[in-house]
């Protein structure tokens, strides 16, 4: 169909594209002003659109469950660093509650350039389909997707198709997923874009990928029989091409942040050389013990240098070109390199790997007891090629390894296959088998952690005639709300425990409140400060998801001017937040402080909570918890591994001399430590609820929802549910 777009105004296209792939109906429709101004964009707008389409009975694989892709009003503006983000939103097949994932690359920007603030896809196609949004021809259509079920074969076919039509590589951006998404509940969406300056074989130019990995939204995409979504577009031109209210103010704010990034990053994290993998060294420090090793059992290892950012920087990353995932970002943290694959049907192939990011490096590295960076890169490539989330895959594998370690699984349960710490060959085979759903073990693993716990418990009970060990398994099955943990060991960060348990409503992911680093640095010295951080940091972090912004230029580049600020949390980087406020006000024509801007995020945080309540009902608060392993030592041997630190903790808790505590039985000390830490976490969650204006069981109060203006945007079903639970 043909469509008409309007010039961008204050960063908005003011139009939504809806496609029912079952009926073939394609309909552009106006974005209501009251909805736009209340939910801002990105994640917030996506959650609102999801709420409008589903009810308490909707399942992730229902035709009515929409897959929503939404950039924000500040996304796609290269005059400011880190404006590359787009949000994917849908009901998650893994957690059965709303799933949200952000991804970089050009897709969100090009979708907006083509005239849309969001793309909403419903229905199920009768054939493997490809959606094409052609900005140059003002045309939208569905066509048959190229017949490839592996991502990089599909990538090549899509590129070749549009090049043969006379298109230029720089004008082609697209999303894909692969067979692994069809065979698991944790499929990822790959975002492909053309890097025109990366040298390859004496020439320049390479298609690269970023991922929407968390919560299984690639599985939603492929369940609709959508193999690819293509946008053909390009950057707008002319004076004030993005419709800013004050274009000079926007450009000036971008210049200021560019300067901070240029001056600070080379002297601190050096992300332009190490990418986010540089974080491994920090988390591995003896004082922090926060790098997960062997399924989060330990927090550091002397071999971590083998997989740290410095090693990737010096031996594996290709630093030629700019390494930014969107023009205008001088952080340049999108690292990658070449690796020769040694497993699977592509063994012997020299492949380009985008990554690994910190999560993937720790997940396939330290958490599996593997210290080979080439293995990590190969695992990264195959997960992208199959279309599965690296974090979920790696954490499930670590759980399986510990089940073998502790005797809950044996080769007898799995036709002779065993997965043990550091076994690279078996680990890689597990990835292939999960993607193809080859064995009973990997078929169940593909359904997610909760189903895997049940299967292993049942197998153990049948094999040994012992009671089902499910409760013991749950202690070290690292998940919350069904979502496997991102890669931080949280024993020494109560704030991060609270983040995983309660502040992150999609499950155990750090997007809402990545508090561990600043907590370890001493940002939250009191209990009250920790509780307050669970409010203030999600406002900013999820607010960036609404605006279409990458968090890294803010969170990982500390503005020196922030150090001199008084009566504030300097770790939230207030000097840079003021620059972001200038960007926001310059684009939208407002006059708000950064605190006021990000307080608006409370609207979609409460909406997401309400959507969770539609699934969990009165038990919603019961899901706000984490496994014992995330809280402290689950067995005596793990207490002894960090005996000095743990004994000091117990000494403080009991107000007894350290030498007396050292003489106590380990079991007794561990019990005291774990009980007190659990009490502290429960208390933190209660305080978090109170500060949010929620009940003691985690239900938003009616007066809270009305106070922030959300009540009028809720469905009748949601209002009735919240009213009943408040009663």
C-alpha positions in Angstrom: 0.0 0.0 0.0 1.0 3.6 -0.5 1.2 5.9 2.5 1.9 9.6 3.3 4.3 10.8 5.9 4.7 14.2 7.5 7.9 16.0 8.4 9.3 15.1 11.8 8.1 17.5 14.5 9.9 17.7 17.9 11.4 14.3 17.1 8.1 12.6 16.4 6.6 11.3 13.2 3.2 11.4 14.9 2.1 8.2 13.2 1.9 4.5 14.1 2.0 1.6 11.6 -0.2 -1.4 12.4 0.0 -4.6 10.4 -2.1 -7.7 10.8 0.0 -10.3 9.1 -2.8 -12.8 9.3 -5.2 -10.8 7.2 -2.7 -8.7 5.4 -4.2 -5.4 6.6 -1.8 -2.5 6.7 -2.9 0.7 8.4 -1.0 3.8 9.3 -2.8 5.8 12.0 -2.2 9.0 13.8 -0.4 8.9 17.2 -2.9 10.5 19.6 -1.3 13.6 21.1 -2.4 12.8 24.7 -0.9 9.3 24.4 2.3 10.6 22.9 2.8 13.3 25.5 2.0 10.9 28.4 4.0 7.9 27.5 6.8 9.8 25.6 7.8 7.0 23.3 9.9 3.8 23.1 9.3 1.4 26.0 6.5 3.5 27.5 4.6 3.8 24.2 5.2 0.1 23.5 3.7 -0.9 26.9 0.7 1.2 26.3 0.0 -0.3 22.9 0.5 -3.7 24.3 -2.0 -3.0 27.1 -4.5 -1.9 24.4 -4.3 -5.2 22.6 -4.2 -7.9 25.3 -6.2 -9.0 28.3 -5.6 -11.4 31.2 -6.2 -14.4 29.0 -3.9 -13.5 26.1 -0.9 -15.8 25.6 2.4 -15.0 24.0 1.7 -17.1 20.9 -1.8 -15.8 20.4 -2.4 -13.9 17.1 -3.7 -10.9 19.3 -0.4 -10.6 21.1 1.4 -7.7 19.3 5.1 -7.4 18.6 5.8 -3.7 18.9 8.9 -1.9 17.8 9.2 1.7 19.0 12.0 4.3 18.9 11.7 7.4 21.0 11.6 11.1 20.2 15.4 11.6 20.8 16.4 8.5 18.8 18.0 8.8 15.4 19.5 12.2 15.9 23.3 11.9 15.2 24.1 15.4 16.6 24.0 13.7 20.1 26.0 10.6 21.2 24.1 7.4 21.7 20.8 7.9 20.0 20.7 4.5 18.4 18.1 2.6 20.6 14.8 1.1 19.7 12.5 -1.0 21.9 10.9 -4.3 21.3 7.8 -5.0 23.4 5.4 -8.0 23.6 4.1 -10.7 25.9 7.1 -12.9 26.7 6.9 -16.6 25.8 9.6 -17.2 28.5 8.1 -15.3 31.4 4.4 -15.0 30.4 4.4 -11.3 31.4 5.3 -8.3 29.3 8.8 -8.7 27.8 10.8 -5.7 26.8 14.2 -5.5 25.1 16.2 -2.7 23.7 18.5 -2.9 20.7 20.9 -0.7 18.8 21.7 -0.2 15.1 19.8 1.9 12.6 16.4 0.3 12.6 14.6 2.5 15.1 16.0 5.7 13.4 15.0 4.5 9.9 11.5 3.5 11.1 11.0 7.1 12.3 12.6 8.6 9.2 10.1 6.5 7.2 7.3 8.1 9.1 6.4 6.0 12.1 6.9 6.3 15.9 6.0 2.6 16.3 5.3 -0.5 14.4 2.7 -2.8 15.8 2.4 -6.4 14.3 -0.5 -8.8 15.1 -1.8 -12.0 13.6 0.0 -15.0 12.2 1.1 -15.2 8.6 0.2 -18.3 6.6 3.7 -18.3 5.0 7.2 -17.2 6.0 6.8 -13.5 5.4 9.0 -10.4 5.1 7.6 -6.9 5.9 9.1 -4.1 3.8 8.6 -0.4 4.6 10.0 1.6 1.6 10.4 5.2 2.5 11.7 6.1 -1.0 8.6 4.8 -2.7 6.2 5.6 0.1 5.1 2.0 0.0 4.5 -0.8 2.6 4.1 -4.4 1.6 4.5 -8.0 2.7 6.3 -10.5 0.6 7.7 -14.0 0.9 10.9 -14.2 3.0 14.0 -15.8 1.5 14.0 -19.5 2.5 16.8 -19.6 5.0 16.5 -20.5 8.7 20.0 -19.3 9.8 20.4 -15.6 10.3 23.6 -14.9 8.4 22.3 -16.8 5.3 19.1 -14.8 5.5 21.1 -11.6 5.9 23.0 -12.3 2.7 19.8 -13.1 0.8 18.1 -10.0 1.9 21.0 -7.8 1.0 21.4 -9.4 -2.4 17.7 -9.0 -3.1 17.6 -5.3 -2.5 21.0 -4.7 -4.2 19.6 -6.4 -7.3 16.7 -3.9 -7.2 19.2 -1.1 -7.3 19.2 -0.1 -3.7 22.3 1.1 -1.8 23.6 -0.8 1.2 23.5 2.3 3.4 19.7 2.5 2.8 18.9 -1.0 3.9 18.3 -1.9 7.6 16.4 -4.9 8.8 15.5 -7.3 11.6 15.7 -11.1 11.4 15.5 -14.1 13.6 16.4 -17.8 13.0 15.5 -21.4 13.7 16.7 -21.2 17.3 13.9 -18.7 18.0 11.4 -21.2 16.7 12.8 -24.1 18.8 13.2 -22.2 22.1 11.3 -19.7 24.2 14.2 -17.3 24.3 14.6 -16.3 20.7 16.4 -13.0 19.9 15.8 -10.4 17.2 18.9 -9.4 15.2 19.2 -5.8 14.1 21.3 -5.5 10.9 22.9 -2.3 9.6 25.7 -1.3 7.3 29.0 -0.1 8.7 30.5 1.7 5.7 33.9 2.2 7.2 34.9 -1.2 8.6 37.7 -2.6 6.4 37.2 -6.1 5.0 39.5 -7.9 2.6 41.1 -4.7 1.3 37.7 -2.9 0.9 35.4 -1.1 3.2 32.0 -2.0 4.4 30.4 -4.7 6.5 26.8 -5.5 7.7 26.8 -5.7 11.5 24.3 -6.8 14.1 22.9 -5.7 17.4 20.3 -7.8 19.3 17.1 -7.5 21.2 18.0 -10.6 23.2 16.0 -10.6 26.4 12.6 -12.1 27.2 12.3 -14.1 24.0 10.8 -11.6 21.6 12.5 -13.3 18.6 10.3 -16.3 19.4 7.2 -14.0 19.2 8.4 -12.7 15.9 8.9 -16.1 14.4 5.7 -17.5 15.8 4.0 -14.9 13.6 5.9 -16.4 10.7 7.8 -13.1 10.3 11.4 -13.8 9.2 12.4 -10.3 8.5 11.3 -6.7 8.7 13.0 -4.3 6.3 13.1 -0.5 6.3 14.5 1.3 3.2 15.2 4.9 4.2 17.9 7.4 4.8 18.8 10.4 7.0 16.7 13.5 6.6 18.4 16.6 5.3 18.0 20.3 5.5 18.0 22.8 8.4 16.5 21.3 11.5 15.7 18.0 9.8 14.3 16.4 13.0 11.9 19.2 13.8 13.5 20.4 17.0 11.9 23.2 18.9 15.4 24.7 19.4 17.9 23.1 17.0 20.8 25.2 18.1 20.3 24.1 21.7 20.2 20.4 20.6 23.4 20.7 18.6 25.1 22.5 21.5 24.1 19.8 24.0 25.5 17.2 21.6 28.8 19.1 21.4 29.1 19.2 25.1 28.5 15.5 25.6 30.8 14.6 22.7 33.6 16.6 24.5 33.0 14.7 27.8 33.1 11.3 26.0 36.2 12.2 24.1 38.1 13.4 27.1 37.0 10.9 29.8 36.6 7.5 28.1 40.2 7.1 27.0 41.3 7.8 30.6 38.8 5.6 32.3 36.9 2.6 31.0 38.4 2.8 27.4 35.3 1.5 25.9 36.4 2.7 22.5 39.0 -0.1 22.7 37.6 -2.7 25.1 33.9 -2.4 24.6 31.8 -3.4 27.6 34.0 -6.5 28.1 36.3 -4.2 30.0 33.8 -4.5 33.0 35.1 -8.1 33.7 38.2 -6.7 35.4 36.2 -4.6 37.8 33.7 -7.3 38.7 36.5 -9.8 39.2 38.3 -7.7 41.9 38.9 -9.5 45.2 37.2 -6.8 47.1 34.0 -7.1 45.0 33.6 -10.8 44.2 30.9 -9.9 41.7 32.0 -11.8 38.5 29.9 -14.9 38.3 32.1 -18.1 38.2 30.7 -21.6 37.9 27.0 -20.6 38.0 27.5 -17.7 40.4 29.1 -19.9 43.1 32.3 -17.8 43.2 32.9 -14.1 42.5 36.4 -14.0 41.1 39.0 -16.2 39.5 42.7 -15.6 38.7 42.1 -16.7 35.1 39.7 -13.9 34.4 42.5 -12.0 32.7 42.2 -14.4 29.8 38.7 -13.2 28.9 38.9 -9.5 30.1 38.6 -6.5 27.9 42.3 -5.9 27.7 42.9 -9.3 26.1 40.1 -8.7 23.5 41.5 -5.3 22.9 45.1 -6.5 22.2 44.4 -9.8 20.4 40.9 -10.1 19.0 39.0 -6.9 18.4 39.5 -5.2 15.0 39.9 -1.5 15.8 39.8 -0.2 12.3 36.9 2.0 11.4 34.7 3.9 13.9 32.9 1.1 15.8 29.8 3.1 16.6 26.4 1.5 16.2 25.0 4.8 15.0 26.5 7.9 13.5 27.5 10.7 15.9 28.4 8.4 18.9 32.1 8.8 19.7 32.0 6.3 22.5 32.6 3.7 19.7 32.0 0.7 22.0 30.6 -1.6 19.3 33.6 -3.9 19.2 34.0 -7.1 17.2 36.5 -9.3 15.5 37.2 -12.3 13.3 37.3 -15.9 14.6 37.7 -19.2 12.8 34.8 -21.5 13.9 35.8 -24.9 15.2 32.3 -26.5 15.7 29.0 -27.1 13.9 28.2 -27.1 10.3 30.2 -23.9 9.7 33.5 -25.3 11.2 36.5 -23.9 9.4 34.7 -20.7 8.4 36.2 -17.4 9.3 33.4 -15.4 10.7 32.9 -11.8 11.9 31.6 -11.6 15.4 29.9 -8.5 16.8 31.0 -8.7 20.4 31.2 -10.1 22.9 29.6 -7.6 25.2 30.3 -8.0 29.0 27.2 -10.2 29.5 28.1 -12.7 26.8 31.8 -12.8 27.8 31.0 -13.5 31.4 28.1 -15.9 30.5 30.0 -18.1 28.2 33.3 -17.5 30.0 33.6 -17.4 33.8 30.1 -18.6 34.5 30.8 -21.8 32.6 34.4 -22.2 33.9 35.7 -21.4 30.4 38.6 -19.1 30.0 39.0 -19.2 26.2 38.0 -15.9 24.5 37.8 -17.6 21.0 35.2 -20.0 22.4 33.2 -17.1 23.8 33.2 -15.4 20.4 32.2 -18.6 18.6 29.3 -19.1 21.1 28.3 -15.5 20.5 28.3 -16.0 16.7 26.3 -19.2 16.8 23.7 -17.7 19.1 23.2 -14.8 16.8 23.1 -17.1 13.8 20.5 -19.3 15.4 18.5 -16.3 16.8 18.8 -17.1 20.6 19.6 -14.9 23.5 23.2 -15.4 24.7 22.5 -14.5 28.3 19.6 -17.0 28.7 21.5 -19.7 26.9 24.6 -19.3 29.0 22.9 -19.1 32.4 20.8 -22.2 31.6 24.0 -24.0 30.6 25.6 -23.1 33.9 22.7 -24.4 35.8 22.9 -27.7 33.9 26.6 -27.9 34.7 26.0 -27.5 38.4 23.3 -30.1 38.3 26.0 -32.5 36.9 28.4 -31.3 39.5 26.0 -32.0 42.3 24.7 -35.3 41.0 21.2 -34.1 40.1 22.0 -35.1 36.5 24.1 -37.9 35.2 24.8 -39.4 31.8 22.1 -41.9 32.5 19.5 -39.1 32.4 20.8 -37.7 29.1 21.8 -40.7 26.9 25.5 -40.4 27.9 25.8 -36.6 27.3 27.4 -34.7 30.2 28.1 -31.0 30.5 30.9 -30.1 33.0 32.8 -27.0 34.0 35.2 -25.8 31.3 34.2 -28.5 28.7 34.2 -26.3 25.6 33.4 -29.1 23.2 30.3 -30.3 25.1 29.2 -26.7 25.8 29.3 -25.8 22.1 27.4 -29.0 21.3 24.8 -28.0 23.8 24.2 -24.7 22.0 23.8 -26.5 18.7 21.4 -29.0 20.2 19.3 -26.3 21.9 18.9 -24.5 18.6 17.9 -27.6 16.7 16.0 -29.1 19.7 17.9 -32.4 19.2 17.6 -34.1 22.6 15.2 -34.4 25.5 17.5 -32.3 27.7 18.0 -29.5 25.2 14.3 -29.5 24.2 13.3 -28.9 27.8 16.2 -26.3 28.3 14.7 -24.5 25.3 11.5 -23.9 27.2 13.3 -22.0 29.9 14.6 -22.4 33.5 11.4 -23.1 35.3 10.5 -26.1 33.0 14.1 -27.3 33.2 13.9 -27.3 37.0 10.8 -29.5 37.0 12.3 -31.9 34.4 15.6 -32.4 36.3 13.8 -32.8 39.6 11.5 -35.5 38.2 14.4 -37.4 36.5 16.4 -37.4 39.7 13.5 -38.6 41.8 12.8 -41.4 39.3 16.4 -42.5 39.1 17.2 -42.4 42.8 13.8 -43.0 44.4 14.6 -40.0 46.5 12.2 -37.1 47.1 12.0 -34.5 44.3 14.8 -32.0 44.9 12.9 -29.1 43.3 13.3 -26.7 46.3 17.1 -27.4 46.4 17.4 -26.9 42.6 15.6 -23.5 42.9 18.3 -22.3 45.3 20.8 -22.2 42.4 18.6 -21.9 39.3 19.5 -18.3 38.6 16.2 -16.7 37.5 13.5 -14.4 38.7 10.0 -14.4 37.2 11.3 -17.0 34.8 14.0 -14.8 33.3 17.6 -16.0 33.8 19.9 -13.5 35.5 22.1 -11.2 33.7 25.7 -11.7 34.7 26.3 -10.1 38.1 27.0 -12.0 41.3 25.1 -10.0 43.9 26.3 -11.3 47.3 27.9 -7.9 48.1 25.3 -5.6 46.7 21.9 -5.5 48.5 20.8 -2.8 46.0 21.4 -5.1 43.1 19.5 -7.9 44.8 16.6 -5.5 45.2 16.9 -4.6 41.5 16.7 -8.1 40.3 13.9 -9.1 42.8 11.6 -6.1 42.6 12.6 -3.1 40.5 13.0 -5.1 37.3 9.5 -6.2 36.4 10.5 -8.1 33.3 12.6 -10.5 35.5 16.2 -10.7 36.5 17.7 -8.1 34.1 19.8 -5.0 34.8 18.1 -2.7 32.4 15.9 -1.1 35.1 18.4 -0.6 37.8 22.1 -1.5 37.2 23.2 -0.5 40.7 25.9 -3.0 41.4 28.9 -1.0 40.3 28.1 2.2 42.1 26.9 0.2 45.1 30.3 -1.5 45.3 32.0 1.9 45.0 30.1 3.2 48.0 27.3 5.2 46.4 24.6 3.9 48.8 26.1 3.8 52.3 22.8 3.6 54.1 19.7 1.4 53.8 17.6 4.5 52.9 20.1 5.4 50.1 19.7 1.9 48.7 15.9 2.0 48.8 15.9 5.5 47.1 18.2 4.2 44.4 15.6 1.6 43.4 13.4 4.6 42.6 15.7 7.1 41.1 17.9 4.9 38.8 15.0 3.1 37.1 13.5 6.5 36.3 16.6 7.4 34.4 17.5 4.1 32.9 14.0 3.2 31.7 13.4 6.9 30.8 16.3 6.5 28.3 14.5 3.5 26.8 11.5 5.8 26.3 13.5 8.5 24.7 15.5 6.2 22.3 18.8 6.7 24.0 21.7 4.5 24.8 22.6 4.5 28.5 26.4 4.1 28.1 27.4 7.7 27.4 25.7 8.6 30.6 26.4 5.7 32.9 29.9 4.7 31.8 31.4 8.1 31.1 31.6 10.0 34.4 31.4 13.7 33.9 34.1 15.3 36.1 31.8 18.2 36.9 29.5 15.8 38.8 32.1 15.3 41.5 31.6 18.9 42.7 27.9 18.7 43.1 26.5 19.0 46.6 23.5 17.5 48.3 22.9 15.0 45.5 23.9 11.5 44.4 27.0 12.3 42.3 27.1 8.7 41.0 23.9 9.3 39.0 26.2 11.7 37.1 24.1 14.9 37.5 26.3 17.1 35.3 25.7 14.9 32.3 22.0 14.5 33.2 21.8 18.3 32.8 23.2 17.9 29.2 20.5 15.3 28.5 17.9 17.7 29.8 19.1 20.4 27.4 18.8 17.8 24.5 15.3 16.9 25.6 14.1 20.5 26.1 15.7 21.6 22.8 13.9 18.8 20.9 10.5 18.9 22.6 10.2 22.6 23.4 9.8 22.1 27.2 11.6 23.7 30.1 12.1 20.8 32.6 14.9 19.7 34.9 16.4 16.3 34.3 14.6 15.1 37.5 11.3 16.2 36.2 11.9 14.6 32.8 12.7 11.2 34.3 10.0 11.3 36.9 7.6 10.8 34.0 8.9 7.2 33.8 6.8 6.4 36.9 3.9 6.2 34.5 5.1 3.3 32.4 6.8 1.6 35.5 3.4 1.5 37.1 1.8 0.3 33.8 4.2 -2.5 33.5 3.4 -3.5 37.1 -0.3 -3.5 36.3 0.3 -5.7 33.3 2.2 -8.1 35.5 -0.8 -8.2 37.9 -3.0 -9.2 35.0 -0.9 -12.4 34.8 0.0 -12.9 38.5 -3.1 -11.5 40.2 -2.8 -11.3 44.0 0.5 -13.3 43.9 2.4 -10.6 42.1 4.5 -9.7 45.1 5.4 -13.3 45.7 7.3 -13.2 42.4 9.5 -10.4 43.6 12.3 -12.6 44.9 15.6 -14.2 43.9 17.3 -17.5 44.5 19.3 -18.1 47.6 22.5 -18.2 45.5 22.0 -14.6 44.6 21.8 -13.7 48.3 24.8 -15.6 49.8 26.5 -18.9 50.2 24.1 -21.8 49.7 26.5 -24.5 51.1 29.2 -24.5 53.7 32.0 -24.8 51.2 31.0 -21.6 49.5 30.9 -19.8 52.9 34.5 -21.1 53.5 35.6 -19.8 50.1 35.1 -16.2 51.3 35.5 -17.0 55.0 37.3 -13.8 56.0 34.6 -11.5 54.6 31.7 -13.7 55.7 33.1 -14.0 59.3 33.4 -10.2 59.5 29.8 -9.9 58.4 28.6 -12.3 61.0 30.7 -10.6 63.7 29.0 -7.4 62.9 25.6 -8.9 62.8 26.0 -10.6 66.2 28.1 -7.8 67.7 30.6 -10.4 68.8 34.4 -10.4 68.6 35.8 -11.8 65.3 37.9 -14.4 67.1 34.8 -15.9 68.7 32.9 -16.0 65.4 35.9 -17.7 63.8 35.5 -20.6 66.2 31.8 -21.1 65.4 30.7 -24.0 63.2 30.4 -23.0 59.5 26.9 -24.2 59.2 25.7 -22.1 62.1 27.5 -19.0 60.8 26.1 -19.5 57.3 22.6 -19.9 58.6 22.9 -16.6 60.6 24.3 -14.8 57.6 21.7 -16.0 55.1 18.7 -15.4 57.4 19.9 -11.8 58.1 20.5 -11.1 54.4 17.1 -12.4 53.5 15.5 -10.2 56.2 17.4 -7.1 54.8 16.2 -7.9 51.3 12.6 -8.3 52.4 12.8 -5.0 54.2 14.3 -3.3 51.2 11.4 -4.6 49.0 8.8 -3.4 51.5 10.4 0.1 51.6 10.5 0.1 47.7 6.8 -0.8 47.6 6.0 2.0 50.0 8.1 4.6 48.1 6.3 3.6 44.9 2.9 4.0 46.5 2.2 0.3 46.3 0.6 -1.9 49.0 2.6 -4.2 51.2 2.0 -7.0 48.7 3.2 -5.0 45.7 -0.1 -3.8 44.3 -0.2 -0.2 43.1 -2.7 1.8 45.1 -5.6 3.3 43.2 -4.7 6.8 44.5 -1.1 6.3 43.2 -2.3 5.5 39.7 -4.7 8.4 39.7 -2.1 10.8 41.1 0.3 10.1 38.2 -2.5 10.3 35.7 -2.3 6.7 34.6 -5.9 5.7 35.6 -7.6 7.2 32.5 -5.3 5.1 30.2 -6.1 1.8 31.7 -8.6 -0.7 30.3 -11.8 -1.4 32.2 -10.5 -4.9 33.0 -7.3 -3.4 34.5 -9.2 -0.8 36.6 -11.5 -3.5 37.9 -8.6 -5.8 38.8 -6.6 -3.0 40.7 -9.8 -1.9 42.5 -10.5 -5.4 43.7 -7.0 -6.0 44.8 -6.9 -2.7 46.7 -10.0 -3.6 48.5 
